[in-house]
């Protein structure tokens, strides 16, 4: 058994998970991405949606390849 690195209680989690669920939630709130990263992710999501919209308007269909990749045809 392992112990939570923050509060010290005994936990049963996967390897590399060193916090209990309660401490993990607190850490997500306190150590979350800074506003610049959030803005970059929002911008990337917007750009991806716009690109997909244009490709669909051109009549292309987004498909998944045999090895898991996605492409437009």
Legacy VTK file of the C-alpha trace (Angstrom):
# vtk DataFile Version 3.0
C-alpha trace
ASCII
DATASET POLYDATA
POINTS 73 float
0.000 0.000 0.000
1.005 3.579 -0.608
0.270 6.717 1.318
-0.959 10.030 -0.052
1.958 12.422 -0.381
-0.118 15.358 0.904
-2.255 14.051 3.756
-0.532 10.733 4.551
-3.569 8.442 4.490
-3.210 4.977 3.016
-4.347 4.759 -0.624
-4.676 2.121 -3.326
-4.051 3.827 -6.672
-2.231 3.185 -9.926
1.513 3.673 -10.191
2.556 7.331 -10.429
-0.681 8.417 -8.670
0.621 9.631 -5.352
-2.378 11.563 -4.029
-5.782 10.514 -2.729
-8.819 11.725 -4.693
-9.515 14.537 -2.193
-5.969 15.919 -2.375
-5.938 15.504 -6.166
-9.038 17.711 -6.482
-7.487 20.360 -4.245
-4.261 20.246 -6.266
-6.193 20.652 -9.538
-7.776 23.827 -8.203
-4.546 25.261 -6.796
-2.114 24.122 -9.489
-4.371 24.542 -12.530
-3.070 25.974 -15.788
-2.431 29.682 -15.845
-4.742 31.998 -17.821
-2.337 32.182 -20.779
-2.462 28.405 -21.269
-6.263 28.454 -20.963
-6.417 31.172 -23.614
-4.109 29.201 -25.931
-6.225 26.067 -25.556
-9.410 28.039 -26.207
-7.844 29.593 -29.305
-6.644 26.205 -30.582
-10.118 24.733 -30.048
-11.664 27.675 -31.926
-9.197 27.321 -34.824
-9.835 23.579 -35.042
-13.613 24.092 -35.115
-13.311 26.746 -37.827
-11.080 24.512 -39.945
-13.489 21.574 -39.587
-16.419 23.818 -40.518
-14.678 24.953 -43.711
-13.715 21.401 -44.686
-17.295 20.186 -44.142
-18.578 23.072 -46.275
-16.256 21.892 -49.045
-18.003 18.503 -48.934
-15.247 16.554 -47.227
-15.940 13.914 -44.605
-13.775 13.340 -41.545
-12.884 9.651 -41.305
-10.786 7.508 -39.013
-8.011 5.451 -40.539
-7.258 1.818 -39.786
-4.375 2.767 -37.490
-6.388 5.346 -35.550
-5.458 8.536 -37.392
-8.071 10.933 -38.729
-8.111 12.471 -42.163
-10.497 14.186 -44.577
-11.652 12.638 -47.832
LINES 1 74
73 0 1 2 3 4 5 6 7 8 9 10 11 12 13 14 15 16 17 18 19 20 21 22 23 24 25 26 27 28 29 30 31 32 33 34 35 36 37 38 39 40 41 42 43 44 45 46 47 48 49 50 51 52 53 54 55 56 57 58 59 60 61 62 63 64 65 66 67 68 69 70 71 72
